[in-house]
Amino acid sequence: MWGHPVLLNRAPTLHRLGIQTFQPILLEGCAIFLHPLVRKGSNANFDEDQMVVHVTLSLEAQSEARLLMFSHMNLLSPTIRDLISVPTQDMLIRLYVLTSGNRRGICGNRYIPCYRRNYQNERIDDNNYRIDPFNPVHIMCFSVARGNASQLHQLVGMRGLMSNPQGQMIDLPIQSHLCEGLSLTEYIISCYGAYKGVVDTVVRTLDARYLMCRLVEVVQHIFVRRTSCGTIRGISSISWISRLCYGRSPPHGDLVELGEAVGIIMGQSIGEPGTQLTLRTFHTGGVFTRGTAKHLRAPSNGKIKFNEDWVYPTRTRHGHPTFLCYKDFYVIIESEGIIDNVNIPPKSFLLVQNDQYVELEQVIAEIRGGTCTQF
């Protein structure tokens, strides 16, 4: 099989990265071993997702697979040129530990638990830190690898308010946490939000596939057929387009090639992101995440200054660093001789750092419900 590439495809194929070329290595068993960095293109997860293997037979198919469809040639998104192959989960945790100055527990590619401690019944301070900031729970919550502080609250605190299938808040909160278990009533309430996450995933996938098929049906005939069409208006035909009219191709940044099916790429680029619109409910387990907080935005561009004695560092419910204002005070925004004073009510979260440059309408504070502000 060496030198004979194969194609891996995971349904639904919503864009061109859903099918890529790989050099296979034959192993015993029925499982496909895939590197984690190439799974994002096909939106594959390591939870028994099924993938179809296509074997290239003709020389033309093998040549196209080698030149255009290998995974190392599709590192950037064809839509917005974002990086596709990025570290996730286990790799992020290891990078977090290495870059945080904690090299005690890392040896090669393994985390050595020789410095483990029993954190049961230990105190958590006001900043959501334990005495040892490098304990495993803290790393999982704040490494941005997968978990967050909200999931920790559900495990050892309380699940809190849940969402119904319409996305609205259920008035009866769940006071138990997952470690001690839920009552029958609490379990039924939890099922509403979990069911909504599963249904949204299926519905959005079907909607995205339908939208993509309709768009591709309309624009599939549009190809890049000439280098220049001679027009100065941008587009001179509805059935084809030139290289200079289209411009650069997002995956590699060069001028688009002749014969590129830009119409199909456009349809796929619009339809594929539709699957990501409501997956937040699925990942939070149906917990109601919308609160009564309001955002306070900067009235102008400039450098922000405030007295750090009136705030103390903390973290948001999602684990992001911030400041909590325990008294009514104001921040100053200076820009080219113009000074704006912004009042910050007490018990608000200040989301910017001292001497940080902020832009117009940038969110600088989160105001809790029942408070007001004045300029």
N, C-alpha and C positions, 0 to 999 in steps of 0.2 A: 504493500500500500504506500510505501514511501515514494514521493514524487507524484502521487495521484490525489489531488485535493477533493474534498467532499464538501457539500453545502449543508449547513444546519439551519433549520427553520422552526420557529415556535409560533403557533397560531395564537391570536390573529396577526397576520402580517400587515401592520398599519403603516409602515414606512420601509425604506430600502434597507435599514439596518436590521430588520427582522429576519433577514437571511444573509448569512456570511459564510466565507470559505475558511476551512481549517485543514491543517495537515494531520491526518488521523494516525494514531498509534493503537494497534489492536491489543485488547486486554480481555481476560476472561470475565464473564458476567454480562448482565444486560444493562448496566448503568453507563451513562455518558459522563465522563469526567471533563468538566469545563472550568477554565480559569475564571475567578470572580470578576476580573477587570473587564471581561467581554460580555458579561451577562446583561448589562444595562441596555445595550442596543436592541436586544430582542425581549427585554423586560422579563427575563427568566429568573426564577428564584429556586433555591435549593430545597424545595419541598415537593419533590416528585413531579415537577413539571415535565410534560412530554414534549419531545422535539423530534422532528422528522429529518431523516438523513437522506440527502439526494446525492447520488454518485454521478460524477461527470464522465461521459463516455467519449464523445467526439473530441477531436483536437481543438476545435473552435471553442467548445464549452470549457475545456481545461484551460485554454489560454485566457479566456475572459475571466474565469474564476481566479487565476493567478494575478492578473494585472489589475483587476477592479474590485474584487470582492473579498480579499483577505482582510482579516480583522485588524491587522496593523496598518492598513490603508484607510480605515474608517474610524479614526480616533476623534473626529469632530462631527458635530451634529450637522446634517444637511439643511437644517432649518435656520438656526441662529448661530451656528458655529461654536456652540458650547462644547467643552471637553466631555466626551462620552466615557472614556476609560479613566475612572477616578477611583481612588481607594475608598472602601466602605467597610463598616462593621469591624471585624477582627483587625484589619490593617489599621484602621483609624485609632483603635484602642492602643495598639502598640506604638503608633506614632505619637499619641498623646502622652504616653508614659515616658517615651524617650525624650521628647522635647520639653517635658516638665521637670527635667533634672532628676528623675527617679530611675536610676539605672540599676537599682538593687535587684529588682525582680525580673529583669529581662536578660536572657542568655540565648543568643542566636535567634531562633524563631519561636521560643517557648517562654511562657510566663512561669517562673519558678516560685511556688507558694511557700518558700522557706521563711518569709517574713510575715506570714499570716497572723492575724490577731482575732480574738473573739470580740466582736463589736456589739454583742447583745447587751442591752440595758445601759449603753454608754450615752452620754449627754450630747445633744446636738445644740450648737449655739445659735444666736440670732441670725447669723449669716448663712445658715444651711451647711455649715462645715462641721465635720467631726474633728477630733483632736488631731488625727492623722489624715491630711488631705489626700493621701495616695491610697486610701483603702479601696477595695474593689467596688463597693457600692458608689462611692464618689466618682470613681473613674467611669463607671457605666453611665452615670447620670449626666456628667458634664463633659465627656469626651466628644459629644455630638456624633458618636458612632451609630447608635440606634436608640437607646433609652433616653428618658428625660425625667425631670423631677416630678412631673405629673403622674407618671407610672409608679414611681416610688410612693407617692401619696396613696395611690389605690392599693398598694401592697400592704403597707403598714399603718396607714392613717384611716381614711375613709374614701369610698368611691365618689361620694358626693352626688351632684345633680346629674341626671341622665337626659338623653334626647329621645323623643318619640319618633315614629317613622316619618313625620312631617318636618323634623328638625327643630321642633319647639321644645322648651324645657318642661320636664315633668316635675310637678310641684313637690312630690314626695321624694326627699333625698335618701340615698342609701348610706346608712351610718356605719355599716360594717366594712371591713377591708377583706382583701382576698386571702390573706393568711388564715384568718379565723373562720372564713366561710360566710356565705350569705344565707339568709332565710329564704323560704319559698317565695314570699312576696317580693323580696329584693331580687331574687334570681329572675323572676318574671319581668320585673322592671328593667333589669339589665338586658334581657333578650330583645327589647324594643330597639335599643341603639345598635346592638350587634347585628340584628337582622337588617336594619337600615344600611349598615356599612356593606354587607354582602350584596344586597339588592342593588345599591348604587353602583357597585363595581360592575355587576353584570349589565345593568341598563346602560351605563356610560360606555362600556365597551361596545355594545350593540349599536348605540347611537353614533359613536365615532366611526365604526366600520361602515354604517350606512351612509354617513356624510362623506367619508372618503370615497366610497364607490360612486356616489353621485358626482362629486367633483372631478374624479378621474374620468368618468364617462364624458364629461363636458370638454375637458381640456387635454385629453390624452393624445390628440393629434398635433399638439404644439411641440415642435422640435427646433433646435438651433440648426439652421440650414445654410447660413452665410456668415462671413466674417463681418461685413458691413452692408447695410441696405441702402445707404446714401441719404437717409432722411435725417432731419434735425428735430423731429417732433417726438422721438423716443421709440415709437412702435409704428410700423408702416403696414402690417398685415395682421389678420386675426387667425391665420392658419400656421404661421411660423414666425420666428424671431431671429435676429442676428446676434452675433457674439458681442458686438459693441453696444447694442441696445439692452441686452440682458445684464452685462457687466461681469462681476467676479462670482465664482462659485464658492459658496460658504465652506464646503469641506476642506478645500486646499488653498483658497484665497487667490488663485490664479484666474485668468480669463476663462470663461466657460468653453468647453470643447465643442467642436462641431458634432452634430448628431445627438447631443444630450437631450434626453426626454424631460425638459424643464416643466412641461405641463403636468406630467405625472408626479414629479417631485413637489410641485406646488400643491396639488390635491392631497398628497400624503402629509405634507407639512402642516396643513390646516386641520386635517382630520385626526391625526395621531395625538396631539395634546389634549383632546377631549376626554380621554380616559383618566386624566389626572385631576379633574375638576372637583370631585367629591370624595377622593380617597382619604381625606383628613379624618372623616368620621370612622372609616374602617380602621385606621391605625390607632385612634384614641379609644377604641372599644365602645363607642356610643356615649362617652362622657360629654356633657354639655359644656362647650368651651367659650361660648359668647357671654360676656358679663355686661355690667352697667358702666364700665369705665369709659371715659372720654379721653381723646388725645388732644394735647396742646401743641400747636405748631408755631414755628418761628415766624415772626412778622416780617423779617428781612434777612438778608445775608449778613454774615459777620462772625466775629469770634465771641463765644459765650464765656462769661465769667460769673462766678458765684462764690459765696463763703462756704468752704467745706466744713466749717465747724457746725453748720446747721443741718447737715445730712450725715448719714452713715451708710457704708456699703452693704449691699444685700444682693439678692438675686430674685428674678421674676419666677413665676410658677413654672416656666419652661427652662429655667436654669441660666438665663442670660444675666450677666453682671449689670447692676444698676445702683442707684442711690435712693434711699427712702427719706423723705422730708418729714421730720417730726414736728415742725413748726411752720407757721406762715412766713415765707420770705420771698425774695424776688431775685431774678437773674438778669444780668446785663448783656445785651448784644451790641457790640461796637462794630461800626463799619463806616470808614471814611468820614470820621467826625460826627456821625449820627449815632445816637445812643437810644436804644429801646429798652425799657424796663418791663419785664414780664413777671407778674405775680404767680407764685406757685402755692396752691393751697396745701395745708398739712395732710399727711398720710398719702401723698402722691409719690409716684415713682419718677425720678429724674433720669432720663435715658441717655444723657450725653455726659461727656467728661469736661472737666474744667479746662479752659483755654482751647476748646475744640472749635473748629470752624464749622458753622451750620449754614445751610442754604435755606432759601425762602420756602415756606410751607413744610419744612422738615419737622418730623415729630420729635419734640424735645422732652415731653413729660406725659405721663399717663395719670389722669385725674380720676380718683375714685368717685363712685356715685354719691350724690348729695352735696357736692362741693361746687364752687364756682370760681371763676378767675376774672381779672380785669387787667387791661393794659394801661 
